[in-house]
Amino acid sequence: MAEEIKLMKGNEAIAHAAIRYGVDGYFGYPITPQSEILETLMVEKPWESTGMVVLQAESEVAAINMVYGGAGTGKRVMTSSSSPGISLKQEGVSYLAGADLPCLIVNVMRGGPGLGTIQPSQADYFQTVKGGGHGDYRLITLAPSSVQEMADFVGLGFDLAFKYNNPAIILADGIIGQMMEKVVLPSQRPRKTEAEIIADSPWATYGKKERKRNVITSLELDPESMEQNNIRFQEKYRRIEENEVRYEEFECEDAEYLLVAFGSSARICQKVVENARAEGIKLGLLRPITLWPFPTKAIQDFANRVKGILSVELNAGQMVEDIRLAVNGKIKVEHFGRLGGIVFTPDEILEALKEKII
Amino acid sequence: MKKEIIIAGFGGQGVLSMGKILAYSGLMEGKEVSWMPSYGPEQRGGTANVTVILSDDRISSPVLNEYDIAIILNQPSMDKFENKVKKGGILIYDGYGIHTPVKRDDIRIYRIDAMDAATEMKNEKVFNMLILGGLLKVCPMVKLENVLLGLKKSLPERHHKLLPMNEEAIKKGMQIIQQV
């Protein structure tokens, strides 16, 4: 399977990219708006081609714990769900983080809280970048804004997860999951051999043989050792913050005002920038690609260059807090959002910019 | 070239699949395309709509304020989208589903009696292909040969025997669309 241009939904792109990246196992449970990930994997039957395991678990909790077990053996394993299902997984996510395990999680967000709606939302920002599960941990968080990035971030997510031995998450939403666009799928890569797993992940429980026993656990009853574990986690998080910040600028060179938006909102905001510039407003857009680590330094720089920032999110104001921390009161920072599964139009955003910032 | 299109009607009328065929046709012609459905409990009996964008350049937002072309297949969709057609744009509606006349006088309005024609052809499933034919007649944004290729790409292989019937419906749709 060589590179080829296809038309597909974001969810389908994730499934195809997982097979082609050489993922060893997918464990999931269906929920709208991301069910096409599991469905596509079932249609493609990768267990016949690459040997990848695809399993519909009995619940979200079972699925994330299968990921915990698979990740402990050094395999490339993943799960996906949507907001309420991701909430169910949080205990397992915290355990994965606490055991230094690499894996990929996908959240195609829908409106909440509770069971909420099945329409697009970005209200799980706090859950994803501030915690979600218990304890001082971080998830490497990638926010795709196109079907192409849904495909690309599967590979990037696994690369980063294995580079730092830490869970990575793709934080998408119903728009990016359900829309169809052109996508170039990567070439098929082989799954890792046992020798490669042993070389890359010497900590893994791949069968003891001659070496000392490897232990995968997040439990440490001695608080002094647990503090040392936490210090090690924090050092790792600082390295990630130093090296892995990713963002994209759109029409920012001469911008007097700035929109900050991620995922599908960033796509809608590109149109807002086009429309605003047609009216003579010098507007730019900064799109964080990694939500954690957050592009704090880039936003600090903009605080010296622009007159005001509008954070545009499909929630009641979450990322805006990180922008305000970066800007530290230097310029005006406001939020505009729609809630519960309603998606804003470009006109609504431009009106909010005029009303709140200009 | 950039066309921003909304197709809106009842679930089950083939709104989403018509949009898909249009998107595939654009892909065949080397254009940038986006297909954004209203998804979820709106299928079967409720309202369903899909936004399709075909463009020579990179597409920014898949969500729009207003459209170059609106294809309206029931009254609730007319009420929702009539005022969202750009000035000078195109509105196409099926005569069967609409009871209040279109009020706009700054757009081009077309009527296509596709439901009647589908009944006449004894095949209600070609309804959406009749509409697609009408659209291509009044706004030939993609070549017919690419539409047929797109149709083939978007249909699973087990349905390829239905291709000639769909082609016939597209051509029929081109004949029966009328400017109002």
Interface residues (C-beta under 8 A of the other chain):
Chain A: I5 L7 T32 P33 T117 I118 Q119 G174 I175 Q178 M179 M180 E181 K182 S264 R267 I268 C269 Q270 K271 V272 E274 V343 F344 T345 P346 D347
Chain B: K20 A23 Y24 L27 E32 V33 S34 W35 M36 P37 Y39 G40 P41 I59 S60 S61 P62 V63 L64 N65 K153
